[in-house]
Structures are given as structure tokens and as C-alpha cells.
Amino acid sequence: MWQELKTEADVQRLMISFGSFHDSCLRELSLQTREFVDERLAMCFDNKTFVRMLFQRQMRKVSAIEIVFEDVIDFNWVQDEKNSDSAAAVIYQAVCIWDEGILYWAEDIDWSKDSEDKNDYRWIAASQGRWRILDNGLGSSPQSISTD
């Protein structure tokens, strides 16, 4: 069942339920842009951008969740291949907050939207969000991510 992220209290429930993302990883990510080509081969725009993220963690209780960010405002992805350290991919404590009507999620508790080094981290800003627990979300096989 989807849980809406409409208030700071909703965000805190997510953070408590998933242990502030301690010992977790971002397993999958899907982006749906606002542009598409319809059956008549016309370019169309529905003004909806979604990012879906599947997280797994090393805890039995609530070991996998899916978050959908809707009406994405900004999305920053960094992948440092030349200095790749598998331990750097582990999330130790994430941050998720509402600020001035925008929902932010970032992979590190030290991230700040106002920091000069904010783009050294993976983060997202959106006007809406929701999440759900995935009972069978562990493992290396791709999950079928949907918004249903």
C-alpha cells in the first residue's frame, strides 16, 4: 500500500520505518520524462516527470522499499567510476525533508540544498512523493517497478 509523503510527519514515518536508510543501497532507478510520441507519431507533453527508486537494506524488518517522486524539479546523479569504492555506494544515513513546499531526498545526512558541494551527492527534489514496502524486493534480479 502506498504511503503519501505530504507532510514532514509523513517523511519522518518513512525515515523511521526504513531506519534513516542505514546500511541501504539504491538498487534500481527509473525515470519517466514528460515527453512521449503518441500513436499518430506526434510529439506530446504531459508535464509529468517521475523518478522511481528501489532501495534495499541489511535489516529483516522492512528490507526493501520503493519511492516514487512526482513532478520532479531537480535530480542530481553522480557516479565516480575512476574512484569507485564499493563501500562508497552504501548509504549510511540519508536525509529526507520538506522545505518551502519541495520534497528533498539525498543519500547523505550531511547534504544541504544550500551547500556549495550539494552536487557531490545523489539527490532529488520533487513536489510530490510516495513510498511503499516491497515484501519481495531483495536480491540481484531486477524488480518490476510500477506506480500501481
C-alpha positions as CSV (number, residue, x, y, z in Angstrom):
1,M,0.0,0.0,0.0
2,W,1.3,3.4,-1.0
3,Q,2.1,5.9,1.8
4,E,1.9,9.6,0.7
5,L,4.7,12.0,1.6
6,K,2.6,15.1,2.0
7,T,3.9,16.4,5.4
8,E,7.1,16.4,7.5
9,A,5.3,13.8,9.7
10,D,4.9,11.5,6.7
11,V,8.6,11.9,5.9
12,Q,9.5,11.1,9.5
13,R,7.4,7.9,9.3
14,L,9.3,6.9,6.2
15,M,12.7,7.6,7.8
16,I,11.7,5.7,11.0
17,S,10.3,2.7,9.0
18,F,13.4,2.4,6.9
19,G,15.9,3.2,9.7
20,S,17.0,6.5,8.0
21,F,18.3,4.3,5.2
22,H,21.1,3.0,7.4
23,D,23.1,0.2,5.6
24,S,21.0,0.5,2.5
25,C,21.7,0.9,-1.2
26,L,19.9,2.3,-4.2
27,R,19.3,-0.9,-6.2
28,E,17.2,0.4,-9.1
29,L,16.2,3.7,-10.6
30,S,13.7,4.6,-13.3
31,L,13.0,7.9,-14.9
32,Q,9.8,8.8,-16.8
33,T,10.0,12.1,-18.6
34,R,7.2,14.4,-19.7
35,E,7.7,13.8,-23.4
36,F,6.3,11.0,-25.5
37,V,5.3,10.1,-29.1
38,D,1.7,9.1,-29.5
39,E,0.2,6.6,-31.9
40,R,0.0,9.3,-34.6
41,L,3.7,9.8,-34.2
42,A,3.1,13.3,-32.8
43,M,5.4,14.6,-30.1
44,C,3.4,15.2,-26.9
45,F,4.0,16.5,-23.4
46,D,2.1,15.5,-20.3
47,N,4.1,17.7,-17.9
48,K,4.7,14.8,-15.6
49,T,8.2,13.6,-14.6
50,F,8.6,10.7,-12.3
51,V,11.6,9.1,-10.7
52,R,11.2,5.7,-9.1
53,M,13.8,4.3,-6.7
54,L,14.1,0.9,-5.2
55,F,16.2,0.7,-2.0
56,Q,17.4,-2.5,-0.2
57,R,18.9,-2.6,3.2
58,Q,20.5,-5.1,5.5
59,M,17.7,-5.4,8.0
60,R,15.0,-8.1,8.1
61,K,12.2,-5.7,9.1
62,V,11.4,-3.5,6.1
63,S,14.3,-4.7,4.0
64,A,13.1,-3.1,0.7
65,I,11.1,0.0,-0.3
66,E,10.1,1.8,-3.4
67,I,9.8,5.6,-3.5
68,V,8.1,7.5,-6.4
69,F,9.0,11.2,-6.7
70,E,6.4,13.0,-8.9
71,D,6.7,16.4,-10.6
72,V,10.5,16.2,-10.3
73,I,12.1,19.7,-10.1
74,D,15.7,18.7,-9.9
75,F,17.7,15.4,-10.0
76,N,21.4,15.0,-9.4
77,W,23.1,11.7,-10.1
78,V,26.9,11.3,-9.6
79,Q,28.8,8.2,-10.4
80,D,32.5,8.4,-9.7
81,E,33.9,5.5,-11.7
82,K,37.6,6.3,-11.5
83,N,37.5,6.3,-7.7
84,S,34.9,3.6,-7.4
85,D,34.9,2.1,-4.0
86,S,32.1,-0.3,-3.3
87,A,31.8,0.9,0.3
88,A,31.0,4.4,-1.1
89,A,27.8,3.0,-2.6
90,V,26.4,2.1,0.8
91,I,24.1,4.6,2.3
92,Y,24.8,5.1,6.0
93,Q,22.2,7.8,6.7
94,A,20.1,9.7,4.2
95,V,18.2,12.9,4.6
96,C,14.6,13.4,3.5
97,I,12.8,16.8,4.2
98,W,10.2,19.1,3.1
99,D,11.5,22.7,2.6
100,E,9.4,25.5,1.1
101,G,6.9,23.2,-0.4
102,I,9.6,20.9,-2.0
103,L,10.4,17.3,-1.0
104,Y,14.1,16.6,-0.9
105,W,15.9,13.3,-0.6
106,A,19.7,12.9,-0.5
107,E,22.0,10.0,0.1
108,D,23.9,11.6,2.9
109,I,22.9,13.2,6.2
110,D,25.4,16.0,5.6
111,W,23.8,17.1,2.4
112,S,22.1,20.5,2.3
113,K,20.3,22.2,-0.6
114,D,22.2,25.4,0.1
115,S,25.7,23.8,0.3
116,E,28.3,24.5,-2.3
117,D,29.1,20.8,-2.6
118,K,25.5,19.6,-2.8
119,N,26.1,18.2,-6.3
120,D,28.8,15.9,-4.9
121,Y,25.9,13.8,-3.7
122,R,22.9,12.0,-5.3
123,W,19.8,13.9,-4.5
124,I,16.3,14.7,-5.8
125,A,13.8,17.4,-5.4
126,A,10.1,17.0,-6.2
127,S,6.7,18.5,-5.5
128,Q,5.2,15.1,-4.5
129,G,6.3,11.7,-3.3
130,R,5.0,8.4,-2.0
131,W,6.5,5.1,-0.9
132,R,5.7,1.5,-0.1
133,I,7.3,-1.5,1.4
134,L,8.3,-4.3,-1.0
135,D,7.9,-7.7,0.5
136,N,10.0,-9.4,-2.2
137,G,12.4,-6.6,-3.1
138,L,15.7,-8.2,-2.2
139,G,18.2,-9.8,-4.5
140,S,20.1,-9.0,-7.6
141,S,17.3,-9.7,-10.1
142,P,15.6,-6.6,-11.5
143,Q,12.3,-5.8,-9.8
144,S,9.2,-4.8,-11.7
145,I,8.8,-1.2,-10.6
146,S,5.4,0.2,-11.2
147,T,3.2,3.0,-9.8
148,D,0.2,0.8,-9.2
